[in-house]
Amino acid sequence: MSKKDFYEVLGVSKNASEAEIKKAYRQLARKYHPDVNKAADAEQNFKEVKEAYDTLSDSQKRAHYDQFGHADPNQGFGGAGGGDFGGFSDIFDMFFGGGGSRRDPNAPRQGADMQYTMTLEFREAVFGKETDIEIPREETCGTCHGSGAKPGTRPETCHHCGGSGQLNIEQNTPFGRVVNRRVCHHCQGSGKIIKNKCRSCGGQGKVKKRKKIHIKIPAGVDTGQQIRVSGQGEPGVNGGPPGDLYVVFNVKPHEFFQRDGDDIFCEMPLTFVQAALGDEIEVPTLNGKVKLKIPAGTQTGTHFRLRGKGVPNVRGMGQGDQHIQIRIITPKNLTEKQKELLREFAEISGNDMPDEQNDNFFAKVKRAFKNFGE
């Protein structure tokens, strides 16, 4: 199955800016993250979105993709080193007996990288925190120290392949004698035979354990972002270095605040009297309450900005702003006297009274004060 176009995956045009690509990725990452979206195809969609963003957010990778698409221009020609001509070496090995370079099965190799998804509360993502996580992973067996052999013994070189991990199978064909390489089935390509296996790991050299790891989450992380914990992936092979652990974040939404990058958005309710006559109100922010002066005649939808009251930039490049949009709340449960005064006002001004609305929005604001300022 051919891969989808990365621009189509993110829903952006081919001349989209870096900011547009980043914004599209954040929206789709929230939509498809497996911890939020339980649909059967959510995980696959999340992987496609992440792969598309990893490519288009890197200027060099994007230029390469724009020119070649999903194809590798070096495919079949071995890359810069020119060592393996995309499968042609296997053909030459078949007819001429090989002679090319082969991977040493006993050479040290780096362990595989691992990924851990962590769900954060909104406040934890904003301010960062330190915590411990437990991950299941393979670790070098402490009994045999990774050899797979019973203590006091050691693996022997496979005498069938001479330690190469491969066998040369000779066949007579119309083209002459052909030498074909196959993985040695005696040692499974390892080049070693373990006669006395370690009881702790069954000869594997590794055991499954749950590892506790202390991590520091920087302030300002957002959904889809990740940090790398060096050397905390799967253990290396044959004494090679371990892989890395990548912690990917999923941030829960907040009831009152909405986030877009480093900026915070919220709505503030005002009474008809406050909006008409002006007032000084208290506004909840991420760091507590601040006073905001409301000029007389303020309308629903009026926008105010509090500079530096947003989310700290995860790379340490300042702090975002908080954007406040005003929402006028219509009073309800009026007394007859209040209604009479409003009718009189309406007659004088020539305007009709606005419809009543519920006070659920006030309840959200009160909870925001409680969570962030009290």
C-alpha positions in Angstrom: 0.0 0.0 0.0 1.4 3.4 -1.0 1.9 6.0 1.6 -0.4 9.0 1.8 0.9 12.4 0.8 2.3 14.1 3.9 0.6 17.4 3.1 -2.8 15.7 2.7 -2.2 13.9 6.0 -1.8 17.2 7.8 -4.5 19.0 5.7 -2.2 21.8 4.6 -1.1 23.2 1.2 2.4 22.5 -0.2 3.4 26.1 0.4 2.2 26.1 4.0 4.4 27.9 6.5 6.1 26.2 9.5 3.5 27.8 11.8 0.6 26.4 9.8 2.2 22.9 9.7 2.8 23.0 13.5 -0.8 24.2 14.2 -2.3 21.4 12.0 -0.1 18.8 13.7 -1.1 19.8 17.2 -4.8 19.7 16.3 -4.6 16.3 14.6 -2.3 14.9 17.4 -5.0 15.8 20.0 -7.7 14.3 17.8 -6.1 10.9 17.1 -4.0 10.3 20.2 -4.8 6.7 21.4 -5.3 7.9 25.0 -8.1 10.2 23.8 -9.5 8.6 20.7 -10.5 5.0 21.2 -11.4 4.3 17.5 -9.8 1.3 15.9 -7.8 3.4 13.4 -6.8 6.1 15.8 -3.3 4.8 16.6 -2.5 4.3 12.8 -3.8 7.8 12.1 -1.7 9.2 14.9 1.5 7.5 13.5 0.8 8.9 10.0 0.3 12.4 11.4 3.5 12.2 13.5 5.5 10.8 10.5 4.2 13.6 8.3 5.1 16.3 10.8 8.6 14.9 11.5 9.3 15.2 7.8 7.6 18.6 7.0 8.8 20.4 10.1 12.5 19.7 9.1 13.6 22.0 6.3 16.1 19.5 4.8 13.7 16.6 5.0 10.9 18.7 3.6 13.0 19.8 0.6 14.0 16.2 0.0 10.3 15.1 0.2 9.2 17.9 -2.1 11.7 16.7 -4.7 11.5 12.9 -4.4 8.3 12.2 -2.4 8.4 8.9 -0.5 11.0 7.5 -2.9 14.6 7.2 -1.8 16.8 8.7 -4.6 19.7 6.5 -3.4 17.6 3.3 -3.4 19.5 0.6 -5.4 22.8 2.5 -5.2 23.9 1.9 -1.7 24.0 5.5 -0.4 27.1 7.6 0.1 29.3 4.6 0.9 28.3 2.7 -2.3 28.7 -0.6 -0.5 25.5 -2.5 -1.2 23.8 -1.9 -4.5 20.2 -2.4 -3.4 20.1 -6.2 -3.7 22.6 -6.6 -6.6 25.1 -7.9 -4.1 22.8 -10.9 -3.4 22.7 -11.6 -7.1 26.5 -11.5 -7.4 26.8 -13.7 -4.3 24.5 -16.2 -5.9 26.5 -16.5 -9.2 30.1 -15.7 -8.1 30.2 -16.9 -4.5 30.1 -13.6 -2.7 33.2 -11.9 -1.4 31.3 -8.7 -0.3 31.1 -7.3 3.2 28.9 -9.1 5.7 27.7 -8.0 9.1 29.6 -9.7 11.9 26.9 -11.4 14.1 29.1 -11.0 17.1 29.8 -7.3 16.6 28.4 -4.9 19.2 25.1 -3.3 18.2 23.1 -0.5 19.8 19.8 -1.5 21.5 16.5 -0.5 20.2 14.8 2.8 21.2 11.6 2.7 23.2 8.6 5.0 23.4 6.4 5.8 26.4 3.2 7.9 26.3 2.5 10.0 29.3 -0.7 11.8 30.0 -0.4 15.2 31.8 -2.8 17.4 33.5 -3.0 20.9 32.0 -1.2 22.5 34.9 1.6 19.9 34.9 2.3 20.6 31.2 2.4 24.4 31.8 4.8 24.3 34.8 6.6 21.1 34.3 7.4 18.5 37.0 9.7 15.7 38.0 8.3 12.2 38.3 9.2 8.5 38.2 7.8 6.2 35.6 8.0 2.4 35.3 8.6 0.8 31.9 8.7 -2.9 31.0 11.9 -3.6 29.1 14.6 -6.2 28.5 17.7 -5.9 30.6 21.0 -7.8 30.5 20.7 -10.9 32.6 22.5 -10.4 35.9 23.3 -14.1 36.2 25.2 -14.7 32.9 25.9 -11.0 32.2 24.4 -11.3 28.8 26.2 -14.4 27.5 23.2 -16.7 27.8 25.5 -19.4 29.1 25.3 -21.1 32.5 27.8 -19.4 35.0 31.1 -21.2 34.7 30.6 -21.9 31.0 30.6 -19.8 27.9 29.1 -20.0 24.3 31.1 -21.9 21.8 31.8 -20.8 18.2 29.4 -22.6 15.8 31.4 -25.1 13.9 28.9 -25.3 11.1 29.4 -21.7 10.0 32.7 -20.9 11.7 31.1 -18.1 13.7 29.9 -16.1 10.7 26.3 -16.9 11.2 25.8 -17.8 7.5 26.2 -21.0 5.5 27.3 -21.1 1.8 25.1 -23.6 0.0 26.6 -24.8 -3.4 24.3 -25.8 -6.2 24.9 -26.9 -9.8 22.8 -24.8 -12.3 22.8 -24.3 -16.1 24.9 -21.2 -15.3 27.5 -23.3 -13.5 28.1 -23.8 -9.8 26.2 -21.4 -7.7 27.0 -20.4 -4.1 24.0 -19.2 -2.2 24.2 -17.8 1.3 21.7 -18.7 4.0 21.4 -17.9 7.7 22.9 -20.8 9.7 20.0 -22.7 11.2 22.3 -24.3 13.8 23.1 -21.1 15.6 20.2 -18.9 14.1 22.7 -16.5 12.7 24.4 -15.7 16.0 27.6 -17.6 15.2 27.5 -19.1 18.7 26.2 -22.3 20.2 25.1 -22.4 23.9 25.2 -25.9 25.2 24.6 -25.1 28.9 22.0 -22.3 29.0 21.6 -19.9 31.8 18.6 -20.8 33.9 17.7 -17.2 34.7 17.2 -16.1 31.1 17.0 -19.5 29.2 20.0 -18.7 27.1 18.6 -15.3 25.8 21.1 -13.2 27.8 18.2 -10.8 28.6 15.4 -10.8 31.1 12.1 -8.9 31.3 11.9 -6.4 34.1 10.1 -3.2 35.1 12.5 -0.3 35.3 11.8 2.8 37.3 13.2 5.9 35.6 13.2 9.5 37.0 12.4 12.1 34.4 12.2 15.9 34.3 9.4 17.3 32.3 10.2 20.9 31.1 7.7 23.6 31.6 5.6 24.4 28.5 5.3 20.9 26.8 2.3 20.2 24.7 0.5 17.3 23.1 2.6 15.4 20.6 5.9 16.8 21.9 8.5 14.4 23.3 11.7 14.3 25.3 14.6 11.9 24.9 16.1 10.0 27.9 19.5 8.9 26.8 20.5 5.3 27.4 17.2 4.1 28.9 16.0 2.1 25.9 16.6 -1.6 25.2 20.0 -3.0 26.1 22.7 -3.3 23.5 23.7 -6.5 21.8 27.1 -8.1 22.3 28.2 -5.3 24.6 26.8 -2.5 22.4 25.3 0.7 24.0 21.6 0.8 25.0 19.0 2.6 23.0 17.2 5.7 24.1 13.7 6.2 25.7 11.4 8.8 24.1 8.6 10.1 26.3 5.7 11.4 24.3 3.2 13.7 26.0 -0.6 13.9 25.8 -2.0 17.0 27.7 -5.6 16.9 29.0 -7.8 19.9 28.1 -8.7 22.5 30.8 -12.2 23.5 31.6 -11.6 27.3 31.5 -8.4 27.9 29.6 -7.7 27.0 26.0 -4.1 26.7 24.7 -2.7 27.5 21.2 1.1 27.2 21.3 2.4 29.4 24.1 -0.8 31.5 24.2 -3.7 31.0 26.5 -7.3 32.0 25.6 -10.3 32.4 27.9 -13.7 34.1 28.1 -14.7 36.4 31.0 -18.4 37.1 31.8 -19.6 40.6 32.5 -23.0 41.8 33.7 -24.9 44.3 31.6 -24.2 47.0 34.2 -20.4 46.3 34.2 -20.2 46.4 30.5 -22.3 49.6 30.2 -20.7 51.6 33.0 -17.2 50.0 33.1 -15.6 48.3 36.0 -12.3 46.8 37.3 -12.5 43.0 37.5 -10.3 40.1 38.6 -9.1 37.7 35.9 -7.7 34.2 36.7 -4.3 33.5 35.1 -1.9 30.6 35.2 0.0 32.4 38.1 -2.9 33.8 40.1 -5.5 36.6 39.8 -4.8 40.0 38.1 -7.0 43.1 37.8 -8.3 44.2 34.4 -9.9 47.5 33.8 -13.1 47.3 31.7 -14.0 50.6 29.9 -17.6 51.8 29.7 -19.5 50.5 26.7 -17.6 47.3 26.4 -19.3 44.9 24.0 -19.5 41.1 23.8 -16.5 39.8 21.9 -14.2 42.6 23.0 -10.6 41.3 23.2 -8.0 42.1 25.8 -4.4 40.8 26.0 -2.3 40.2 29.1 1.3 40.1 28.0 3.6 37.4 29.4 0.7 35.6 31.2 0.7 32.6 28.9 2.7 29.4 28.8 6.5 29.3 29.2 8.2 28.4 26.0 9.5 24.9 26.2 12.8 26.0 24.7 13.2 28.8 27.1 12.3 31.6 24.6 10.1 33.8 26.8 6.4 33.3 27.6 3.2 33.5 25.7 0.3 35.9 26.3 -3.2 35.4 27.8 -6.1 36.5 25.5 -9.4 37.4 27.1 -12.7 37.7 25.2 -15.6 39.4 26.9 -19.0 37.8 27.1 -22.0 39.8 28.3 -24.3 37.7 30.5 -28.0 38.5 30.5 -29.6 38.7 34.0 -32.4 36.4 35.0 -34.9 35.9 37.9 -35.5 39.6 37.8 -37.8 41.3 40.3 -40.8 43.3 39.0 -39.0 46.5 39.9 -35.9 45.5 37.9 -38.0 44.5 34.9 -39.9 47.8 35.1 -36.6 49.8 35.2 -35.2 47.8 32.2 -38.4 48.4 30.2 -38.1 52.1 31.0 -34.5 52.0 29.8 -35.5 50.1 26.7 -38.1 52.8 25.9 -35.6 55.6 26.4 -32.8 53.9 24.3 -35.0 52.4 21.7 -33.4 48.9 22.2 -35.0 45.6 23.2 -33.9 43.7 26.2 -31.4 40.8 25.6 -32.4 37.1 26.3 -31.5 35.5 29.6 -28.7 33.0 29.7 -27.7 30.4 32.3 -24.9 30.9 34.8 -22.9 27.8 34.1 -20.1 30.0 32.7 -19.8 31.9 36.0 -19.3 28.5 37.7 -16.4 27.7 35.4 -14.7 31.0 36.2 -15.1 30.4 39.9 -13.4 27.0 39.6 -10.6 28.6 37.6 -10.0 31.1 40.4 -9.9 28.2 42.9 -7.5 26.1 40.8 -5.0 28.8 39.8 -5.3 31.7 42.2 -6.5 30.6 45.6 
